[in-house]
Amino acid sequence: MAMALYDPALGYYHAVSNKFGAGGDFITAPELSPLFAWHLAHPSAQALSILGNGDILEFGAGSGLLAAELLLELERLGVLPRRYLILELSGELKRRQTALLQARVPHLFARIEWLEALPTAGFRGVILANEVLDAMPVQCFALCAGAILERRVSHSGDKGLVWSEQTADARLRTRVRAIIQALPEPVDDNYCRELNPALAAWM
């Protein structure tokens, strides 16, 4: 799943295509109307005022439209962030965001910075993550006769793409056991779920 989404050569988020809006693959709230950004601006302004000179960090800024509308509304409210940080893994999306933000908010563009990793310790500000968790790779697993199996997508001749299962590695087994132990009731042998390996670090 990580390769399908983020491989530098062929990954979905790196490929050149129109992903957002009516002519794209999906539509997110910022693409429909500035109302989403305007509503986020008010609690963001309140937090920035309390913190004094804080930053905004947006995970995966999509087309950049949310950032543009949010900055414009924060400017109208008189509470701009010191910096607007965008953590973006896709070089293609970063190029699109840069072009849109230069066109929509040229007078605020100097405040915008792109990151390739989480900011260092001491971040003060507001963190935004609109539709990010659903774009994070997961691992699928299943329980079968007491064994923990990893489910993957394989190709099988005339059947095309199919599920295949193999014994999970030690790391996945440890994570699955922790999940099972935390559940209030025992699970069936047919228990099949997914987990996000990066979730704990991201949180």
Secondary structure as GFF3:
##gff-version 3
##sequence-region A 1 203
A	DSSP	alpha_helix	2	6	.	.	.	ID=ss1
A	DSSP	alpha_helix	29	32	.	.	.	ID=ss2
A	DSSP	alpha_helix	35	51	.	.	.	ID=ss3
A	DSSP	beta_strand	55	59	.	.	.	ID=ss4
A	DSSP	alpha_helix	65	77	.	.	.	ID=ss5
A	DSSP	beta_strand	84	87	.	.	.	ID=ss6
A	DSSP	alpha_helix	91	104	.	.	.	ID=ss7
A	DSSP	three_ten_helix	106	111	.	.	.	ID=ss8
A	DSSP	beta_strand	112	115	.	.	.	ID=ss9
A	DSSP	beta_strand	125	128	.	.	.	ID=ss10
A	DSSP	three_ten_helix	133	135	.	.	.	ID=ss11
A	DSSP	beta_strand	139	144	.	.	.	ID=ss12
A	DSSP	beta_strand	147	156	.	.	.	ID=ss13
A	DSSP	three_ten_helix	157	159	.	.	.	ID=ss14
A	DSSP	beta_strand	160	167	.	.	.	ID=ss15
A	DSSP	alpha_helix	170	182	.	.	.	ID=ss16
A	DSSP	beta_strand	192	195	.	.	.	ID=ss17
A	DSSP	alpha_helix	199	202	.	.	.	ID=ss18
###
